[in-house]
Each structure stands twice: as C-alpha cells, then as structure tokens.
Amino acid sequence: MAEYKLENPDKPDKKREELKSRVLQLRDLVNYNEGTVASRMIISRKAGNITIFSFDENEGLSEHTAPFDAVVTILDGECEVWVAGQTYTMKEGDTIIFPANVPHALSAITKFKMSLTMIKE
C-alpha cells in the first residue's frame, strides 16, 4: 500500500496553470502505471486541494487519518474503501466523504482512478 504526501500549497506550478479555463476530463489527467499509484494535483491552495489518482490493480492506500474532511469520487474502475471499520465497494460515479480524523483506507479491485478533494479551512 502506498502513502500519499501533500505537496506545498500555493507553490506556483506551470502544469496546473495550464489546466485553468479549459474543459477537462479528470480521468484523463493521470495515466495508469503498472504496479503503482500515480497522482496529479490540479488545485493546491491553503484552503484545500484537488488531486487525481490512478491505482493499478491490487494497489491502494494503507489505513491512515487526515486532519481535514476529504471527498473522493471514483472516475474509472472499481475499488474497496474502509472508513471507521465499515467496508464499501465503489465504482465510477460513486462519491464518499472521509471525515477528518477518522481512519480510512482503499484498495483497487480493478485499475481505478479517483478525484480527492481535501478542504482545509
């Protein structure tokens, strides 16, 4: 299982700036990579961030907590999510909110992509 580290908020990033004022297909912003988790942060501010992830089959994020609420929307594929000891199977179009300071984890059933929106303020 992978660990995810947040990058420095408000740091200028040319690739993120190029996304502004364009119609986007979020699932196309990050590719699948064999045997790993890939991510692309598309918004990064002190108030929060939005990151698109891709997970190869059987990859995931180990159980952890975050000090902020997070909204996860599945963009492609299927995964299993654990929140506070409950298990959910999620597929394209499904959304779940991870409450702040509550243990959560996820694992790919098939290759899948997700959007993670973390609100900090």
Secondary structure as a PSIPRED ss2 file (coil, helix, strand):
# PSIPRED VFORMAT (PSIPRED V4.0)

   1 M C   1.000  0.000  0.000
   2 A E   0.000  0.000  1.000
   3 E C   1.000  0.000  0.000
   4 Y C   1.000  0.000  0.000
   5 K C   1.000  0.000  0.000
   6 L C   1.000  0.000  0.000
   7 E C   1.000  0.000  0.000
   8 N C   1.000  0.000  0.000
   9 P C   1.000  0.000  0.000
  10 D C   1.000  0.000  0.000
  11 K C   1.000  0.000  0.000
  12 P C   1.000  0.000  0.000
  13 D C   1.000  0.000  0.000
  14 K H   0.000  1.000  0.000
  15 K H   0.000  1.000  0.000
  16 R H   0.000  1.000  0.000
  17 E H   0.000  1.000  0.000
  18 E C   1.000  0.000  0.000
  19 L C   1.000  0.000  0.000
  20 K C   1.000  0.000  0.000
  21 S C   1.000  0.000  0.000
  22 R C   1.000  0.000  0.000
  23 V C   1.000  0.000  0.000
  24 L C   1.000  0.000  0.000
  25 Q C   1.000  0.000  0.000
  26 L H   0.000  1.000  0.000
  27 R H   0.000  1.000  0.000
  28 D H   0.000  1.000  0.000
  29 L H   0.000  1.000  0.000
  30 V C   1.000  0.000  0.000
  31 N C   1.000  0.000  0.000
  32 Y C   1.000  0.000  0.000
  33 N C   1.000  0.000  0.000
  34 E C   1.000  0.000  0.000
  35 G C   1.000  0.000  0.000
  36 T C   1.000  0.000  0.000
  37 V E   0.000  0.000  1.000
  38 A E   0.000  0.000  1.000
  39 S E   0.000  0.000  1.000
  40 R E   0.000  0.000  1.000
  41 M E   0.000  0.000  1.000
  42 I E   0.000  0.000  1.000
  43 I E   0.000  0.000  1.000
  44 S E   0.000  0.000  1.000
  45 R E   0.000  0.000  1.000
  46 K C   1.000  0.000  0.000
  47 A C   1.000  0.000  0.000
  48 G E   0.000  0.000  1.000
  49 N E   0.000  0.000  1.000
  50 I E   0.000  0.000  1.000
  51 T E   0.000  0.000  1.000
  52 I E   0.000  0.000  1.000
  53 F E   0.000  0.000  1.000
  54 S E   0.000  0.000  1.000
  55 F E   0.000  0.000  1.000
  56 D C   1.000  0.000  0.000
  57 E C   1.000  0.000  0.000
  58 N C   1.000  0.000  0.000
  59 E C   1.000  0.000  0.000
  60 G E   0.000  0.000  1.000
  61 L E   0.000  0.000  1.000
  62 S E   0.000  0.000  1.000
  63 E E   0.000  0.000  1.000
  64 H E   0.000  0.000  1.000
  65 T C   1.000  0.000  0.000
  66 A C   1.000  0.000  0.000
  67 P C   1.000  0.000  0.000
  68 F C   1.000  0.000  0.000
  69 D C   1.000  0.000  0.000
  70 A E   0.000  0.000  1.000
  71 V E   0.000  0.000  1.000
  72 V E   0.000  0.000  1.000
  73 T E   0.000  0.000  1.000
  74 I E   0.000  0.000  1.000
  75 L E   0.000  0.000  1.000
  76 D E   0.000  0.000  1.000
  77 G E   0.000  0.000  1.000
  78 E E   0.000  0.000  1.000
  79 C E   0.000  0.000  1.000
  80 E E   0.000  0.000  1.000
  81 V E   0.000  0.000  1.000
  82 W E   0.000  0.000  1.000
  83 V E   0.000  0.000  1.000
  84 A C   1.000  0.000  0.000
  85 G C   1.000  0.000  0.000
  86 Q E   0.000  0.000  1.000
  87 T E   0.000  0.000  1.000
  88 Y E   0.000  0.000  1.000
  89 T E   0.000  0.000  1.000
  90 M E   0.000  0.000  1.000
  91 K E   0.000  0.000  1.000
  92 E C   1.000  0.000  0.000
  93 G C   1.000  0.000  0.000
  94 D C   1.000  0.000  0.000
  95 T E   0.000  0.000  1.000
  96 I E   0.000  0.000  1.000
  97 I E   0.000  0.000  1.000
  98 F E   0.000  0.000  1.000
  99 P C   1.000  0.000  0.000
 100 A C   1.000  0.000  0.000
 101 N C   1.000  0.000  0.000
 102 V C   1.000  0.000  0.000
 103 P C   1.000  0.000  0.000
 104 H E   0.000  0.000  1.000
 105 A E   0.000  0.000  1.000
 106 L E   0.000  0.000  1.000
 107 S E   0.000  0.000  1.000
 108 A E   0.000  0.000  1.000
 109 I E   0.000  0.000  1.000
 110 T E   0.000  0.000  1.000
 111 K E   0.000  0.000  1.000
 112 F E   0.000  0.000  1.000
 113 K E   0.000  0.000  1.000
 114 M E   0.000  0.000  1.000
 115 S E   0.000  0.000  1.000
 116 L E   0.000  0.000  1.000
 117 T E   0.000  0.000  1.000
 118 M E   0.000  0.000  1.000
 119 I E   0.000  0.000  1.000
 120 K C   1.000  0.000  0.000
 121 E C   1.000  0.000  0.000
